Amino acid sequence: MEQYQILREYAQYVAKVRENAREADLDTAVEQAVNDCIQNGILAEFLRKNKSEVITMSIFEYDKEEEERKLREAEYEAGYNSGRRDGYSSGRQDGLNLGIAEGKREIIRLMHNAGEPVEKIAQYTGCEVEELKKLLN
C-alpha cells in the first residue's frame, strides 16, 4: 500500500510542476512545486533530503518531455501537410484526367452527330473502333 501512496504523491508533484509551469519559468515552477509539496507533506521526507537533485532532474525531465512533445507535434504537422499536398495533387490530377476524358467523349459525340464515320473518329481520337461503338450506343 505504501507504494501506491508514493506513486500518488509523485503524480501530485508532477501535476504541481505542470501547473506552476503555466505561470512561471521552469526553474521557478519546479522549485515552487518542491517547496509546496514539502509544506503539504507530499513526498516531504524524500524532497527535503534530495531537494537539489530532484530540482535538477525535474527540470531536465520536463525539458525533455516538452521537447519530445514539440517534436511529435512538428512531425504530425509535417505529415499532415505532406498528406494534404499529396491528396490535393492527386485529386487535381484525377480531376484533370476526368475532364480530358469527358472532353474527348464530347468531341466523339460531336463528330458522330456531324456524320463522321466511326473509323475516321477512331483515327482522330486514337480510340479503338469497338470502344467507340460501345460509347456511341
MODELLER restraints for C-alpha pairs under 7 A, 6 or more apart:
rsr = mdl.restraints
at = mdl.atoms
rsr.add(forms.Gaussian(group=physical.xy_distance, feature=features.Distance(at['CA:9:A'], at['CA:42:A']), mean=5.52, stdev=0.5))
rsr.add(forms.Gaussian(group=physical.xy_distance, feature=features.Distance(at['CA:9:A'], at['CA:43:A']), mean=6.13, stdev=0.5))
rsr.add(forms.Gaussian(group=physical.xy_distance, feature=features.Distance(at['CA:13:A'], at['CA:33:A']), mean=6.63, stdev=0.5))
rsr.add(forms.Gaussian(group=physical.xy_distance, feature=features.Distance(at['CA:13:A'], at['CA:37:A']), mean=6.60, stdev=0.5))
rsr.add(forms.Gaussian(group=physical.xy_distance, feature=features.Distance(at['CA:16:A'], at['CA:33:A']), mean=5.54, stdev=0.5))
rsr.add(forms.Gaussian(group=physical.xy_distance, feature=features.Distance(at['CA:17:A'], at['CA:29:A']), mean=5.73, stdev=0.5))
rsr.add(forms.Gaussian(group=physical.xy_distance, feature=features.Distance(at['CA:17:A'], at['CA:30:A']), mean=5.37, stdev=0.5))
rsr.add(forms.Gaussian(group=physical.xy_distance, feature=features.Distance(at['CA:17:A'], at['CA:33:A']), mean=5.34, stdev=0.5))
rsr.add(forms.Gaussian(group=physical.xy_distance, feature=features.Distance(at['CA:20:A'], at['CA:29:A']), mean=4.71, stdev=0.5))
rsr.add(forms.Gaussian(group=physical.xy_distance, feature=features.Distance(at['CA:21:A'], at['CA:29:A']), mean=5.05, stdev=0.5))
rsr.add(forms.Gaussian(group=physical.xy_distance, feature=features.Distance(at['CA:26:A'], at['CA:59:A']), mean=6.68, stdev=0.5))
rsr.add(forms.Gaussian(group=physical.xy_distance, feature=features.Distance(at['CA:27:A'], at['CA:59:A']), mean=6.57, stdev=0.5))
rsr.add(forms.Gaussian(group=physical.xy_distance, feature=features.Distance(at['CA:30:A'], at['CA:55:A']), mean=6.10, stdev=0.5))
rsr.add(forms.Gaussian(group=physical.xy_distance, feature=features.Distance(at['CA:30:A'], at['CA:58:A']), mean=6.84, stdev=0.5))
rsr.add(forms.Gaussian(group=physical.xy_distance, feature=features.Distance(at['CA:30:A'], at['CA:59:A']), mean=6.81, stdev=0.5))
rsr.add(forms.Gaussian(group=physical.xy_distance, feature=features.Distance(at['CA:31:A'], at['CA:55:A']), mean=6.26, stdev=0.5))
rsr.add(forms.Gaussian(group=physical.xy_distance, feature=features.Distance(at['CA:34:A'], at['CA:47:A']), mean=6.74, stdev=0.5))
rsr.add(forms.Gaussian(group=physical.xy_distance, feature=features.Distance(at['CA:37:A'], at['CA:43:A']), mean=6.70, stdev=0.5))
rsr.add(forms.Gaussian(group=physical.xy_distance, feature=features.Distance(at['CA:37:A'], at['CA:44:A']), mean=6.31, stdev=0.5))
rsr.add(forms.Gaussian(group=physical.xy_distance, feature=features.Distance(at['CA:38:A'], at['CA:44:A']), mean=4.22, stdev=0.5))
rsr.add(forms.Gaussian(group=physical.xy_distance, feature=features.Distance(at['CA:38:A'], at['CA:47:A']), mean=6.59, stdev=0.5))
rsr.add(forms.Gaussian(group=physical.xy_distance, feature=features.Distance(at['CA:38:A'], at['CA:48:A']), mean=6.96, stdev=0.5))
rsr.add(forms.Gaussian(group=physical.xy_distance, feature=features.Distance(at['CA:108:A'], at['CA:121:A']), mean=6.62, stdev=0.5))
rsr.add(forms.Gaussian(group=physical.xy_distance, feature=features.Distance(at['CA:111:A'], at['CA:121:A']), mean=6.85, stdev=0.5))
rsr.add(forms.Gaussian(group=physical.xy_distance, feature=features.Distance(at['CA:118:A'], at['CA:129:A']), mean=6.46, stdev=0.5))
rsr.add(forms.Gaussian(group=physical.xy_distance, feature=features.Distance(at['CA:118:A'], at['CA:132:A']), mean=6.98, stdev=0.5))
rsr.add(forms.Gaussian(group=physical.xy_distance, feature=features.Distance(at['CA:119:A'], at['CA:129:A']), mean=6.25, stdev=0.5))
rsr.add(forms.Gaussian(group=physical.xy_distance, feature=features.Distance(at['CA:122:A'], at['CA:128:A']), mean=5.89, stdev=0.5))
rsr.add(forms.Gaussian(group=physical.xy_distance, feature=features.Distance(at['CA:122:A'], at['CA:129:A']), mean=5.75, stdev=0.5))
